[in-house]
């Protein structure tokens, strides 16, 4: 048997290539939209990708299953559990097998058994893997998708917070509790291969270790320690990460079937003479490092640094409108892969900008310089961190405005006096500063954020402060 782990750090997404070296066949578990890494690895190992299996309809990235079906004729193994609203609508366009609990499929001498593990989503499956080619009669591991992570468990509220299905969060939490209790019945020696790692919004407190074992998670995973259903429900529904707006888009895209890469409109260069007018009407994203953008940028553009592009574009981009990229031609393919991984296919073009057009800047000041203005009410302080961070400890007088919601709430912010923006370390506030400047605010970024504020010995209020 062959098993290869793939990880996309921008999405905190893990996927797997499972092959039988005797027959040369392979299947990909929970593939991302960019399927080239799987095809390249298969070629190196002398394998043919004949299948693609998904644990559930993903909300945080565009699935690559349809791409693999189109590119290499991969058979699709998709869930047939859950209600009618959460069925794959494109499965009948390809060679596919819809799976119920207990159904089995094979790739050569590798056996995969579907286990219904609802809660994160109603249709969610996990896959038990048995290497029959090695003579085994019992499974060696389980692909848990977004059910059990290393150190955490999948959140059950996304149908409600992302797709607007009222009441589904608590119902999902109760399903998840019973799935969790059944997980306790699995042998301790089974390896656990999840679909996400640290940084994913699909759960809270995910570990950065790529894999674990059932026994270890039973013993140390906080979410697996509950024996009372209501206490578990209260725990799992509290303090979850903010839900990116694009999750609702991804659910629909992965349900009806993503557009094939070959059908997307090519992204062409646009004359710089059109940049100013374009930036007035549409979102033009400059992925430069925040310090460079602060020093000099094109008026009307916003800054989402390359490393944060996937994380924040899903919150800030209006999927019904085209976006534009301010980027060199050689960097375009990688940035297109990133935005397309979360379904931003409507890229109207890109601008390769000369330094002469970067005529605007913004000011960043240290907390000590800003503290008198904030204390005397001469500026409005916006804290753009997540609500759980804000509640744990914040600067006195700060107004909470989560970065992901800022474009939708920007008209509610007081324009009568200057604005200071702050986060934990300065990264998120730099993005927010670019958004506010584009909207016409007199805005300053707090260098170093709350970390620098506390290091300067300045006051903090909230739960964290009460524990000091």
ZITA-V612230 format. One record per helix or strand of 3 or more residues. SS is the DSSP state (@ for helix, = for strand). FROM is the first residue (numbers start at 1). TO is the last residue. If there is no record, write none. Layout:
ss=SS from=FROM to=TO
ss=SS from=FROM to=TO
This chain:
ss== from=2 to=8
ss== from=13 to=20
ss== from=25 to=29
ss=@ from=36 to=44
ss== from=48 to=53
ss=@ from=65 to=72
ss== from=75 to=79
ss=@ from=84 to=86
ss=@ from=91 to=93
ss== from=96 to=99
ss== from=104 to=107
ss== from=110 to=116
ss== from=125 to=131
ss=@ from=132 to=134
ss== from=141 to=145
ss== from=152 to=154
ss=@ from=158 to=161
ss=@ from=168 to=183
ss== from=191 to=194
ss=@ from=214 to=220
ss=@ from=222 to=225
ss=@ from=229 to=236
ss=@ from=246 to=256
ss=@ from=261 to=263
ss=@ from=272 to=281
ss== from=283 to=286
ss=@ from=290 to=295
ss=@ from=306 to=316
ss== from=323 to=326
ss=@ from=329 to=340
ss== from=347 to=351
ss=@ from=355 to=357
ss== from=363 to=365
ss=@ from=367 to=375
ss== from=379 to=383
ss=@ from=387 to=392
ss=@ from=403 to=412
ss== from=418 to=422
ss=@ from=427 to=438
ss== from=443 to=446
ss=@ from=449 to=455
ss=@ from=463 to=466
